[in-house]
Amino acid sequence: MCDRSKQRRQLRARRRSLNPQERRRRSEALCRRLFSQALFRNSRRIAVYLASDNEVDTRPILERAWSLGKEIYLPVLAPFLHNRLWFTRYEADTPLVRNRFGIAEPRSVHRRRIPSHALDLVLTPLVGFDTNGNRLGMGGGFYDRSFGFLCRRQRWRKPRLVGLAYDFQQLSELPARDWDVPLSAVATDSDWHVFTH
């Protein structure tokens, strides 16, 4: 049995050790890979996160999506639902505030919010992933709770959950738990991993 807490600490430390030039180089390579995928090109409503803790830089994704006329949504901690996310429309001039974890999110959420099942593509942060599409997050379960409905469907078309990661975040195996929502794919700086479930 793997120790998820230990893996999480090690992978976050490795991610933090990237210097700004290396982070930019890796992030740009990942973005080029993502932009070449039909899944990105054909998605209209895309949820993406604002990077923190030396995660993959998502600013190029925002810029490309806006230039193509796509709608961008950011995750927002749902104030009345325990450990769930809302998704709120985000534009370049949307005011941001820091949530309880210090992560920037849109200030006004009610008017521009959509249900998670209305998204086409969800680009998820992660700490690690394995060859089966299992995702190691920060441990709060926000994405698993917010997209748990996907596990109750025998087949689903949307939204597709795609992780964004550096190559070194790939692990050989993460034991899947009952509540884990698997990823459809992961984009890294050198590969595009697709998973079948």
MDAnalysis code that builds the backbone (N, CA, C; Angstrom):
import MDAnalysis as mda
import numpy as np

u = mda.Universe.empty(591, n_residues=197, atom_resindex=np.repeat(np.arange(197), 3), trajectory=True)
u.add_TopologyAttr("name", ["N", "CA", "C"] * 197)
u.add_TopologyAttr("resid", np.arange(1, 198))
u.add_TopologyAttr("resname", ["MET", "CYS", "ASP", "ARG", "SER", "LYS", "GLN", "ARG", "ARG", "GLN", "LEU", "ARG", "ALA", "ARG", "ARG", "ARG", "SER", "LEU", "ASN", "PRO", "GLN", "GLU", "ARG", "ARG", "ARG", "ARG", "SER", "GLU", "ALA", "LEU", "CYS", "ARG", "ARG", "LEU", "PHE", "SER", "GLN", "ALA", "LEU", "PHE", "ARG", "ASN", "SER", "ARG", "ARG", "ILE", "ALA", "VAL", "TYR", "LEU", "ALA", "SER", "ASP", "ASN", "GLU", "VAL", "ASP", "THR", "ARG", "PRO", "ILE", "LEU", "GLU", "ARG", "ALA", "TRP", "SER", "LEU", "GLY", "LYS", "GLU", "ILE", "TYR", "LEU", "PRO", "VAL", "LEU", "ALA", "PRO", "PHE", "LEU", "HIS", "ASN", "ARG", "LEU", "TRP", "PHE", "THR", "ARG", "TYR", "GLU", "ALA", "ASP", "THR", "PRO", "LEU", "VAL", "ARG", "ASN", "ARG", "PHE", "GLY", "ILE", "ALA", "GLU", "PRO", "ARG", "SER", "VAL", "HIS", "ARG", "ARG", "ARG", "ILE", "PRO", "SER", "HIS", "ALA", "LEU", "ASP", "LEU", "VAL", "LEU", "THR", "PRO", "LEU", "VAL", "GLY", "PHE", "ASP", "THR", "ASN", "GLY", "ASN", "ARG", "LEU", "GLY", "MET", "GLY", "GLY", "GLY", "PHE", "TYR", "ASP", "ARG", "SER", "PHE", "GLY", "PHE", "LEU", "CYS", "ARG", "ARG", "GLN", "ARG", "TRP", "ARG", "LYS", "PRO", "ARG", "LEU", "VAL", "GLY", "LEU", "ALA", "TYR", "ASP", "PHE", "GLN", "GLN", "LEU", "SER", "GLU", "LEU", "PRO", "ALA", "ARG", "ASP", "TRP", "ASP", "VAL", "PRO", "LEU", "SER", "ALA", "VAL", "ALA", "THR", "ASP", "SER", "ASP", "TRP", "HIS", "VAL", "PHE", "THR", "HIS"])
u.atoms.positions = np.array([
    [0.846, -1.177, 0.000],
    [0.000, 0.000, 0.000],
    [0.895, 1.245, 0.000],
    [0.595, 2.176, -0.856],
    [1.417, 3.389, -0.933],
    [0.983, 4.376, 0.148],
    [1.916, 5.193, 0.563],
    [1.642, 6.239, 1.537],
    [1.376, 7.522, 0.754],
    [0.101, 7.872, 0.577],
    [-0.266, 9.033, -0.228],
    [0.310, 10.332, 0.337],
    [0.333, 10.462, 1.652],
    [0.856, 11.687, 2.255],
    [2.333, 11.857, 1.933],
    [3.083, 10.777, 2.018],
    [4.510, 10.833, 1.713],
    [4.731, 11.160, 0.232],
    [3.972, 10.491, -0.644],
    [4.078, 10.776, -2.085],
    [3.734, 12.235, -2.368],
    [2.702, 12.722, -1.717],
    [2.272, 14.102, -1.915],
    [3.391, 15.070, -1.509],
    [3.997, 14.835, -0.365],
    [5.095, 15.696, 0.102],
    [6.279, 15.672, -0.870],
    [6.659, 14.482, -1.317],
    [7.813, 14.349, -2.212],
    [7.562, 15.025, -3.561],
    [6.377, 14.808, -4.114],
    [6.078, 15.388, -5.426],
    [5.933, 16.903, -5.357],
    [5.351, 17.399, -4.293],
    [5.237, 18.858, -4.148],
    [6.616, 19.490, -3.974],
    [7.493, 18.829, -3.234],
    [8.858, 19.349, -3.055],
    [9.587, 19.368, -4.397],
    [9.397, 18.330, -5.189],
    [10.052, 18.294, -6.514],
    [9.503, 19.408, -7.408],
    [8.196, 19.609, -7.356],
    [7.577, 20.665, -8.155],
    [8.087, 22.040, -7.724],
    [8.192, 22.248, -6.426],
    [8.684, 23.533, -5.920],
    [10.136, 23.791, -6.283],
    [10.895, 22.726, -6.539],
    [12.319, 22.888, -6.845],
    [12.564, 23.382, -8.270],
    [11.519, 23.406, -9.116],
    [11.693, 23.909, -10.479],
    [12.002, 25.402, -10.444],
    [13.037, 25.811, -11.154],
    [13.303, 27.243, -11.243],
    [12.333, 27.862, -12.252],
    [12.178, 29.176, -12.263],
    [11.183, 29.812, -13.138],
    [11.369, 29.484, -14.625],
    [12.595, 29.390, -15.097],
    [12.829, 29.088, -16.508],
    [12.397, 27.664, -16.850],
    [12.722, 26.726, -15.968],
    [12.335, 25.326, -16.191],
    [10.819, 25.176, -16.140],
    [10.183, 25.840, -15.195],
    [8.720, 25.795, -15.091],
    [8.089, 26.343, -16.366],
    [8.590, 27.480, -16.845],
    [8.047, 28.078, -18.063],
    [8.248, 27.163, -19.268],
    [9.437, 26.591, -19.399],
    [9.720, 25.695, -20.528],
    [8.792, 24.483, -20.513],
    [8.657, 23.866, -19.358],
    [7.798, 22.680, -19.233],
    [6.321, 23.042, -19.465],
    [5.893, 24.159, -18.900],
    [4.494, 24.582, -19.064],
    [4.171, 24.883, -20.521],
    [5.069, 25.557, -21.208],
    [4.849, 25.870, -22.630],
    [4.767, 24.593, -23.464],
    [5.627, 23.616, -23.178],
    [5.585, 22.344, -23.911],
    [4.258, 21.628, -23.664],
    [3.802, 21.633, -22.425],
    [2.521, 21.007, -22.095],
    [1.380, 21.704, -22.836],
    [1.388, 23.026, -22.839],
    [0.315, 23.773, -23.495],
    [0.270, 23.472, -24.992],
    [1.413, 23.409, -25.638],
    [1.432, 23.053, -27.072],
    [0.809, 21.684, -27.297],
    [1.113, 20.764, -26.417],
    [0.556, 19.400, -26.532],
    [-0.969, 19.437, -26.357],
    [-1.421, 20.184, -25.355],
    [-2.862, 20.292, -25.099],
    [-3.580, 20.944, -26.274],
    [-3.021, 22.026, -26.813],
    [-3.669, 22.760, -27.897],
    [-3.819, 21.921, -29.162],
    [-2.990, 20.908, -29.326],
    [-3.062, 20.069, -30.527],
    [-4.129, 18.985, -30.429],
    [-4.748, 18.840, -29.260],
    [-5.735, 17.773, -29.052],
    [-7.137, 18.208, -29.473],
    [-7.838, 17.301, -30.156],
    [-9.219, 17.571, -30.568],
    [-10.104, 17.858, -29.360],
    [-9.829, 17.218, -28.254],
    [-10.624, 17.436, -27.039],
    [-10.594, 18.901, -26.625],
    [-9.452, 19.538, -26.707],
    [-9.364, 20.962, -26.393],
    [-10.024, 21.789, -27.488],
    [-9.710, 21.504, -28.736],
    [-10.243, 22.304, -29.848],
    [-11.764, 22.251, -29.914],
    [-12.355, 21.110, -29.578],
    [-13.805, 20.930, -29.713],
    [-14.597, 21.317, -28.460],
    [-13.914, 21.684, -27.397],
    [-14.598, 22.050, -26.153],
    [-14.909, 23.542, -26.157],
    [-16.132, 23.871, -25.763],
    [-16.550, 25.270, -25.718],
    [-16.476, 25.842, -24.303],
    [-16.940, 25.078, -23.329],
    [-16.919, 25.509, -21.932],
    [-15.812, 24.736, -21.207],
    [-14.772, 25.463, -20.822],
    [-13.594, 24.831, -20.232],
    [-13.365, 25.364, -18.820],
    [-13.242, 24.452, -17.870],
    [-12.858, 24.834, -16.513],
    [-11.352, 24.661, -16.396],
    [-10.717, 25.650, -15.810],
    [-9.273, 25.605, -15.602],
    [-8.999, 26.230, -14.246],
    [-7.866, 25.939, -13.679],
    [-7.505, 26.498, -12.384],
    [-6.419, 27.556, -12.575],
    [-6.283, 28.427, -11.613],
    [-5.175, 29.380, -11.599],
    [-4.047, 28.740, -10.791],
    [-2.889, 28.621, -11.406],
    [-1.775, 27.881, -10.811],
    [-1.283, 28.508, -9.512],
    [-0.918, 27.633, -8.586],
    [-0.265, 28.051, -7.346],
    [0.717, 26.940, -6.970],
    [1.602, 27.218, -6.037],
    [2.531, 26.205, -5.533],
    [3.389, 25.591, -6.653],
    [3.763, 26.419, -7.646],
    [4.613, 26.011, -8.771],
    [3.962, 24.952, -9.674],
    [2.617, 24.940, -9.700],
    [1.901, 24.062, -10.632],
    [2.159, 24.533, -12.065],
    [1.732, 23.718, -13.023],
    [1.821, 24.081, -14.433],
    [1.155, 25.447, -14.626],
    [1.822, 26.338, -15.344],
    [1.301, 27.674, -15.607],
    [0.140, 27.584, -16.591],
    [-1.041, 28.010, -16.160],
    [-2.241, 27.895, -17.002],
    [-2.563, 29.183, -17.761],
    [-1.772, 30.237, -17.585],
    [-2.060, 31.492, -18.297],
    [-2.100, 31.326, -19.817],
    [-1.171, 30.556, -20.432],
    [-1.272, 30.369, -21.884],
    [-2.569, 29.688, -22.312],
    [-3.100, 28.825, -21.454],
    [-4.370, 28.146, -21.762],
    [-5.506, 29.160, -21.758],
    [-5.508, 30.028, -20.763],
    [-6.538, 31.068, -20.699],
    [-6.490, 31.933, -21.953],
    [-5.311, 32.405, -22.298],
    [-5.160, 33.288, -23.462],
    [-5.607, 32.605, -24.751],
    [-5.191, 31.362, -24.957],
    [-5.571, 30.644, -26.176],
    [-7.071, 30.411, -26.221],
    [-7.634, 29.988, -25.118],
    [-9.080, 29.718, -25.079],
    [-9.874, 30.984, -25.377],
    [-9.501, 32.100, -24.749],
    [-10.213, 33.360, -25.017],
    [-10.063, 33.771, -26.476],
    [-8.877, 33.595, -27.047],
    [-8.669, 34.001, -28.443],
    [-9.502, 33.157, -29.401],
    [-9.869, 31.948, -28.974],
    [-10.695, 31.063, -29.802],
    [-12.188, 31.212, -29.499],
    [-12.546, 32.138, -28.626],
    [-13.949, 32.370, -28.299],
    [-14.544, 31.359, -27.337],
    [-13.723, 30.626, -26.610],
    [-14.217, 29.647, -25.649],
    [-14.571, 30.340, -24.333],
    [-15.440, 29.727, -23.567],
    [-15.804, 30.238, -22.249],
    [-14.918, 29.557, -21.212],
    [-14.349, 30.357, -20.325],
    [-13.491, 29.829, -19.268],
    [-14.217, 29.929, -17.931],
    [-14.097, 28.871, -17.143],
    [-14.694, 28.815, -15.813],
    [-13.619, 28.442, -14.809],
    [-13.675, 29.070, -13.647],
    [-12.738, 28.762, -12.564],
    [-13.473, 28.050, -11.442],
    [-12.778, 27.136, -10.755],
    [-13.385, 26.517, -9.574],
    [-13.456, 27.513, -8.425],
    [-14.552, 27.447, -7.704],
    [-14.783, 28.297, -6.540],
    [-15.274, 27.390, -5.424],
    [-14.731, 27.565, -4.231],
    [-15.201, 26.767, -3.102],
    [-16.663, 27.104, -2.837],
    [-17.507, 26.102, -2.884],
    [-18.934, 26.322, -2.659],
    [-19.163, 26.629, -1.180],
    [-19.748, 27.783, -0.882],
    [-19.878, 28.181, 0.521],
    [-20.857, 27.340, 1.337],
    [-21.817, 26.704, 0.680],
    [-22.836, 25.973, 1.427],
    [-22.771, 24.464, 1.225],
    [-21.832, 23.998, 0.399],
    [-21.707, 22.571, 0.130],
    [-20.328, 22.118, 0.591],
    [-20.279, 21.186, 1.496],
    [-19.024, 20.752, 2.095],
    [-18.063, 20.175, 1.045],
    [-16.911, 20.803, 0.929],
    [-15.826, 20.332, 0.052],
    [-16.255, 20.061, -1.380],
    [-17.067, 20.975, -1.931],
    [-17.462, 20.884, -3.333],
    [-17.078, 22.175, -4.036],
    [-17.044, 22.099, -5.346],
    [-16.675, 23.256, -6.145],
    [-17.849, 23.747, -6.969],
    [-17.933, 25.052, -7.124],
    [-18.777, 25.673, -8.132],
    [-17.852, 26.091, -9.264],
    [-18.403, 26.338, -10.411],
    [-17.605, 26.805, -11.544],
    [-18.215, 28.098, -12.062],
    [-17.407, 29.147, -12.029],
    [-17.860, 30.502, -12.331],
    [-17.124, 31.043, -13.540],
    [-17.863, 31.693, -14.427],
    [-17.294, 32.286, -15.644],
    [-16.172, 33.255, -15.287],
    [-15.087, 33.154, -16.034],
    [-13.917, 33.987, -15.779],
    [-13.481, 34.672, -17.063],
    [-13.311, 35.993, -16.960],
    [-12.785, 36.793, -18.069],
    [-11.615, 37.606, -17.539],
    [-10.868, 38.209, -18.435],
    [-9.639, 38.905, -18.046],
    [-9.872, 39.983, -16.985],
    [-11.063, 40.590, -16.956],
    [-11.323, 41.664, -15.998],
    [-12.149, 41.219, -14.788],
    [-12.337, 39.927, -14.606],
    [-13.104, 39.423, -13.464],
    [-12.336, 39.661, -12.166],
    [-12.962, 40.333, -11.181],
    [-12.276, 40.549, -9.900],
    [-12.054, 39.219, -9.179],
    [-10.893, 39.095, -8.560],
    [-10.536, 37.881, -7.842],
    [-10.336, 38.175, -6.362],
    [-10.594, 37.165, -5.533],
    [-10.306, 37.224, -4.101],
    [-9.594, 35.919, -3.732],
    [-8.965, 35.892, -2.585],
    [-8.289, 34.685, -2.099],
    [-9.260, 33.879, -1.247],
    [-9.326, 32.566, -1.503],
    [-10.179, 31.712, -0.674],
    [-9.418, 31.288, 0.581],
    [-9.985, 30.421, 1.360],
    [-9.373, 30.044, 2.642],
    [-8.037, 29.320, 2.492],
    [-7.722, 28.843, 1.277],
    [-6.429, 28.207, 1.019],
    [-5.442, 29.174, 0.365],
    [-5.857, 30.423, 0.197],
    [-4.987, 31.410, -0.429],
    [-4.982, 31.351, -1.944],
    [-5.928, 30.629, -2.544],
    [-6.012, 30.479, -3.999],
    [-6.988, 31.520, -4.545],
    [-6.601, 32.172, -5.629],
    [-7.458, 33.195, -6.237],
    [-8.674, 32.562, -6.900],
    [-9.827, 33.183, -6.687],
    [-11.062, 32.741, -7.334],
    [-11.949, 33.957, -7.575],
    [-12.898, 33.862, -8.520],
    [-13.779, 35.004, -8.802],
    [-14.560, 35.433, -7.568],
    [-14.721, 36.751, -7.428],
    [-15.424, 37.306, -6.275],
    [-16.921, 37.047, -6.357],
    [-17.522, 37.368, -7.482],
    [-18.973, 37.218, -7.633],
    [-19.258, 35.887, -8.310],
    [-19.878, 34.988, -7.564],
    [-20.038, 33.638, -8.106],
    [-21.463, 33.284, -8.518],
    [-22.466, 33.882, -7.930],
    [-23.835, 33.406, -8.150],
    [-24.336, 33.659, -9.569],
    [-24.103, 34.849, -10.091],
    [-24.672, 35.197, -11.399],
    [-24.018, 34.443, -12.559],
    [-22.760, 34.098, -12.435],
    [-22.018, 33.551, -13.564],
    [-21.666, 32.082, -13.355],
    [-22.375, 31.417, -12.473],
    [-22.078, 30.039, -12.110],
    [-22.833, 29.079, -13.022],
    [-22.176, 27.953, -13.352],
    [-22.872, 26.903, -14.101],
    [-22.669, 25.574, -13.370],
    [-23.578, 24.621, -13.570],
    [-23.392, 23.310, -12.938],
    [-22.229, 22.567, -13.585],
    [-21.570, 21.734, -12.816],
    [-20.390, 21.032, -13.318],
    [-20.698, 20.152, -14.527],
    [-21.912, 19.623, -14.618],
    [-22.232, 18.765, -15.763],
    [-22.401, 19.552, -17.069],
    [-22.449, 20.889, -16.980],
    [-22.582, 21.720, -18.183],
    [-21.221, 22.033, -18.825],
    [-20.139, 21.657, -18.159],
    [-18.802, 21.888, -18.705],
    [-18.469, 20.832, -19.761],
    [-17.641, 21.199, -20.715],
    [-17.163, 20.229, -21.708],
    [-15.846, 19.601, -21.288],
    [-14.971, 20.418, -20.736],
    [-13.619, 19.989, -20.397],
    [-13.236, 20.619, -19.066],
    [-12.646, 19.807, -18.183],
    [-12.177, 20.286, -16.894],
    [-10.690, 19.976, -16.801],
    [-9.871, 21.011, -16.767],
    [-8.433, 20.861, -16.621],
    [-8.117, 20.914, -15.138],
    [-7.684, 19.799, -14.594],
    [-7.541, 19.674, -13.150],
    [-6.085, 19.782, -12.702],
    [-5.880, 20.413, -11.570],
    [-4.551, 20.359, -10.964],
    [-4.364, 18.976, -10.351],
    [-3.139, 18.595, -10.150],
    [-2.868, 17.338, -9.465],
    [-1.468, 17.358, -8.894],
    [-1.251, 16.475, -7.947],
    [0.078, 16.307, -7.379],
    [0.760, 15.127, -8.045],
    [-0.019, 14.088, -8.367],
    [0.507, 12.909, -9.043],
    [-0.602, 12.189, -9.787],
    [-0.202, 11.305, -10.695],
    [-1.155, 10.471, -11.432],
    [-0.466, 9.163, -11.785],
    [-1.270, 8.143, -12.098],
    [-0.676, 6.863, -12.490],
    [-1.114, 6.456, -13.885],
    [-0.676, 5.296, -14.321],
    [-0.916, 4.831, -15.690],
    [-2.359, 4.413, -15.927],
    [-3.176, 4.393, -14.876],
    [-4.594, 4.040, -15.020],
    [-5.508, 5.258, -14.955],
    [-4.934, 6.449, -14.841],
    [-5.753, 7.655, -14.770],
    [-6.202, 8.013, -13.375],
    [-5.630, 7.374, -12.366],
    [-5.930, 7.760, -10.991],
    [-5.151, 9.029, -10.661],
    [-5.794, 9.903, -9.917],
    [-5.247, 11.226, -9.614],
    [-4.959, 11.359, -8.137],
    [-3.771, 11.881, -7.819],
    [-3.425, 12.226, -6.456],
    [-3.533, 13.736, -6.345],
    [-4.542, 14.190, -5.599],
    [-4.739, 15.623, -5.413],
    [-4.122, 16.073, -4.105],
    [-4.627, 17.175, -3.601],
    [-4.104, 17.722, -2.352],
    [-4.710, 17.049, -1.121],
    [-5.701, 16.199, -1.314],
    [-6.265, 15.450, -0.195],
    [-7.601, 15.952, 0.304],
    [-8.106, 17.045, -0.248],
    [-9.388, 17.580, 0.203],
    [-10.599, 16.927, -0.437],
    [-10.421, 16.256, -1.567],
    [-11.523, 15.568, -2.234],
    [-12.477, 16.477, -2.990],
    [-12.086, 17.727, -3.242],
    [-12.992, 18.681, -3.890],
    [-13.422, 18.228, -5.286],
    [-12.473, 17.803, -6.109],
    [-12.817, 17.382, -7.464],
    [-13.587, 16.072, -7.449],
    [-13.210, 15.138, -6.572],
    [-13.935, 13.863, -6.501],
    [-15.382, 14.072, -6.079],
    [-15.632, 14.943, -5.116],
    [-17.009, 15.206, -4.689],
    [-17.790, 15.960, -5.769],
    [-17.130, 16.891, -6.415],
    [-17.816, 17.720, -7.411],
    [-18.148, 16.949, -8.683],
    [-17.369, 15.925, -8.996],
    [-17.603, 15.157, -10.225],
    [-17.930, 13.694, -9.951],
    [-18.322, 13.397, -8.730],
    [-18.689, 12.028, -8.366],
    [-19.819, 11.466, -9.213],
    [-20.673, 12.346, -9.731],
    [-21.789, 11.880, -10.569],
    [-21.287, 11.130, -11.800],
    [-20.073, 11.400, -12.246],
    [-19.534, 10.712, -13.421],
    [-19.342, 9.219, -13.158],
    [-19.031, 8.858, -11.933],
    [-18.818, 7.449, -11.596],
    [-20.120, 6.662, -11.573],
    [-21.230, 7.351, -11.483],
    [-22.522, 6.669, -11.467],
    [-23.079, 6.459, -12.867],
    [-22.409, 7.016, -13.858],
    [-22.822, 6.820, -15.248],
    [-22.011, 5.684, -15.852],
    [-22.662, 4.835, -16.628],
    [-21.911, 3.763, -17.284],
    [-21.040, 4.320, -18.394],
    [-21.546, 5.329, -19.080],
    [-20.774, 6.003, -20.117],
    [-21.080, 7.487, -20.021],
    [-20.058, 8.284, -20.104],
    [-20.309, 9.717, -20.104],
    [-19.512, 10.386, -21.199],
    [-20.070, 11.452, -21.703],
    [-19.414, 12.189, -22.763],
    [-18.802, 13.494, -22.263],
    [-19.422, 14.060, -21.238],
    [-18.844, 15.283, -20.694],
    [-19.296, 15.483, -19.268],
    [-18.554, 16.217, -18.525],
    [-17.275, 16.796, -18.919],
    [-16.158, 15.760, -18.893],
    [-15.125, 16.013, -19.647],
    [-13.914, 15.186, -19.622],
    [-12.948, 15.836, -18.645],
    [-12.384, 15.046, -17.759],
    [-11.421, 15.537, -16.785],
    [-10.017, 15.221, -17.288],
    [-9.231, 16.261, -17.463],
    [-7.861, 16.116, -17.957],
    [-6.916, 16.757, -16.951],
    [-5.972, 15.978, -16.465],
    [-4.980, 16.492, -15.536],
    [-3.854, 17.195, -16.268],
    [-3.281, 18.196, -15.622],
    [-2.110, 18.903, -16.143],
    [-0.961, 18.633, -15.179],
    [0.150, 18.092, -15.697],
    [1.241, 17.677, -14.808],
    [2.583, 17.733, -15.511],
    [3.615, 17.830, -14.723],
    [4.966, 17.651, -15.242],
    [5.222, 16.142, -15.323],
    [6.124, 15.747, -16.217],
    [6.424, 14.318, -16.388],
    [6.746, 13.611, -15.081],
    [7.524, 14.268, -14.229],
    [7.976, 13.599, -13.005],
    [6.851, 13.341, -12.018],
    [5.645, 13.833, -12.294],
    [4.515, 13.592, -11.395],
    [3.821, 12.261, -11.677],
    [4.284, 11.538, -12.679],
    [3.684, 10.230, -12.978],
    [4.233, 9.178, -12.022],
    [3.327, 8.414, -11.445],
    [3.656, 7.330, -10.526],
    [3.305, 6.004, -11.184],
    [3.898, 4.939, -10.713],
    [3.591, 3.633, -11.311],
    [2.181, 3.175, -10.958],
    [1.766, 3.419, -9.709],
    [0.428, 2.975, -9.318],
    [-0.081, 3.755, -8.118],
    [-1.345, 4.122, -8.194],
    [-2.078, 4.709, -7.082],
    [-3.309, 3.844, -6.854],
    [-3.435, 3.191, -5.731],
    [-4.630, 2.390, -5.506],
    [-5.884, 3.251, -5.590],
    [-6.833, 2.835, -6.401],
    [-8.084, 3.586, -6.555],
    [-8.994, 3.315, -5.364],
    [-9.600, 4.383, -4.876],
    [-10.576, 4.254, -3.803],
    [-11.966, 4.396, -4.425],
    [-12.972, 3.951, -3.711],
    [-14.338, 3.935, -4.250],
    [-14.803, 5.298, -4.743],
    [-14.392, 6.358, -4.078],
    [-14.884, 7.699, -4.404],
    [-14.011, 8.438, -5.425],
    [-12.887, 7.845, -5.822],
    [-11.996, 8.510, -6.776],
    [-12.631, 8.596, -8.164],
    [-12.580, 9.760, -8.745],
    [-13.068, 9.968, -10.114],
    [-11.851, 9.917, -11.033],
    [-11.808, 8.945, -11.951],
    [-10.635, 8.819, -12.815],
    [-10.576, 9.922, -13.872],
    [-9.365, 10.187, -14.321],
    [-9.141, 11.169, -15.373],
    [-9.345, 10.536, -16.740],
    [-9.793, 11.338, -17.708],
    [-9.883, 10.878, -19.099],
    [-8.513, 10.884, -19.758],
    [-7.683, 11.866, -19.354],
    [-6.354, 12.009, -19.933],
    [-5.507, 12.874, -19.019],
    [-4.197, 12.880, -19.287],
    [-3.272, 13.793, -18.631],
    [-2.340, 14.350, -19.696],
    [-2.193, 15.651, -19.695],
    [-1.211, 16.313, -20.555],
    [0.021, 16.600, -19.711],
    [1.188, 16.195, -20.223],
    [2.436, 16.526, -19.553],
    [3.323, 17.282, -20.531],
    [4.504, 17.639, -20.073],
    [5.411, 18.377, -20.931],
    [5.995, 17.528, -22.055],
    [5.827, 16.208, -22.005],
    [6.355, 15.399, -23.109],
    [5.388, 14.340, -23.626],
    [4.161, 14.274, -23.097],
    [3.259, 13.223, -23.563],
    [1.794, 13.599, -23.346],
    [0.937, 12.849, -24.020],
    [-0.514, 12.951, -23.860],
    [-0.981, 11.543, -23.490],
    [-1.380, 11.352, -22.242],
    [-1.795, 10.047, -21.731],
    [-3.313, 9.954, -21.786],
    [-3.845, 8.947, -22.458],
    [-5.298, 8.744, -22.542],
    [-5.641, 7.479, -21.779],
    [-6.728, 7.527, -21.019],
    [-7.136, 6.399, -20.192],
    [-8.535, 5.943, -20.598],
    [-8.760, 4.658, -20.577],
    [-10.084, 4.107, -20.861],
    [-10.662, 3.546, -19.572],
    [-11.926, 3.842, -19.331],
    [-12.585, 3.374, -18.099],
    [-13.877, 2.665, -18.458],
])
